Amino acid sequence: QVQLVEFGGGLVQAGGSLRLSCAASVSILKLRSMGWYRQAPGNQRELVASISSGGSTNYADSVKGRFTISGDTAKNTVSLQMNSLKPEDTAVYYCNQQTTLYRNYWGQGTQVTVSS
């Protein structure tokens, strides 16, 4: 059974940085894309950043210029470098990997808390 394991969440002061990483427990073939989503209390889960198998990236407007996604679909690993963190970035962050048949795999979530 495929599991996505996330690393790197935690507590940081505003203006600080964190790096999230995600790896699959077994190989997932034919990935279409990988990404990071987040969900704050009372809010819907939203896309933060994604990267396609071809290397194209997409970012939410709120994180452009501050976050950088990188990944290797062949290795089923994806990371999110988060700089200049703001209190509004506080949320549970979820790793996502999607196959070419649009099957989604999700991590268990990792808490990111940014204090003001």
PyMOL commands that set and color helices and strands:
alter all, ss='L'
color gray80, all
select helices_A, chain A and resi 61-63+87-89
alter helices_A, ss='H'
color red, helices_A
select strands_A, chain A and resi 4-7+10-13+18-24+31-39+46-52+57-59+67-72+77-82+91-99+104-106+110-115
alter strands_A, ss='S'
color yellow, strands_A
deselect
rebuild
show_as cartoon
